[in-house]
């Protein structure tokens, strides 16, 4: 290592030099104190494991240029100024657009993207040689508000049991936050649509096995317990990969586990300060994942059985075009009637219950949105006392290049006579509103021209 100037450290990594600019810049400063250089050194200490999760895969750069406590932005396109040895591939997205994305194959490339502020690693579920057929099915266990870690572990074990029956092997890891991920290596024979369909069938099957703690419902107001997010398998979706650092105060790490660790593990035990020692002592529990590629045929047969029983497709993410067989993409709280949450031709009807939701705050800054929630609670103290933990819905909304926070309150436990009316959210700073209004206006103009 040598010092290039007052603001950079140049690391020699496997014969390549990578400059770490502003190496002393604080990246974590609240509970854990870590500089940018500390973060680079962490990733180099676990490089074989981290690279196993991202090697040969296009990566979305989620950049925290001012550290974990500041806002991040997503950069799909590879920076123009990049090392000549860093590969890229061109991806096409559901919108029809294309982008040249970075592919990281070695420790030098890993250090280079971390220097850009990539605290987390967000690879796509495909390899660079075949961008249309995923080699990984991703099971994302997302606990709702107030859901205990014990329930996440119980759902994870249900997923393992089902995968075993389907002839597939799941590889568990902590999410680095409150949830858990289970990755399944699969043969590259199926499209994104087919992989997502298999993931939806899995989610519904686990919900049937553990209905009190597991949910496959897309709309937050209909969920309970642990949500199995099947849509993480849609094209253009990414999740943080193995050994990713998460932007939480204790710098937790999304850590690969053996199944015998799941029943007793505590995600708080896995941080930037503890995982390097664990990695040095036991290696990577997921080192053999690439040798275990399995078939989706039995999960897809399960999807066929669901469809034959009247279960149609489930909602897709909002930026996808309307898919054939997909039910209404309108949240139950905004539905105009009880038309059912199944396709029109489905023989089984399941009425939708319209939830009494109101929007409390919209803001690019989560702290500002949470402060707005506290103001609303003080203003409506009697109502706030009647809310259950999972009646407060804190949504991380994906904008065009960054996320923003929306907070809603479900008034289902509040007597109708006491329910506050929808007020102007405080704050009311939805960064996508202008773009959406412009898009709606443009769409309306085209409709008028056609008439």
Buried (B, 14 or more C-beta within 10 A) or exposed (E): EEEEEEEBBBBEBEEBEBBBBBBEBBBBEEEBEBBBBBBBBBBBBBBBBBBBBBBBBBBBBBBBBEBBBEEBBBBBBBBEEBEEEBBBBEBEEBEEEEBBBBBBBBBBBBBBBBBBBBBBBBBBBBBBEEBEBBBBBBBBBBBBEEBEBEBBBBBBBBBBEBBEEBEBBBBBBBBBBBBBBBBBBBEBBBEBBBBBBBBBBBBBBBBEBBEEBBBBBBBBBBBBBBBBBBBBBBBBBBBBBBBBBBBBEBBBBBBBBEBEEBEEBEBEEBBBBBBBEBBEEEEBBBEEBEEBBBBBBBBBEBBEEBBEEBBBBBBBBEEBEEBEEBBBBEBBBEBEEEBBBBBEEBEEEEEBEBBBBBBBBBBBBBEBBBBBBEBBBEEBEEBBEBBEEBBBBBBEBBBEEBBBBBBBBBBBEBEEEEBBEEEEBBBBBBBBEEEEEEEEEEEEEEEEEEE
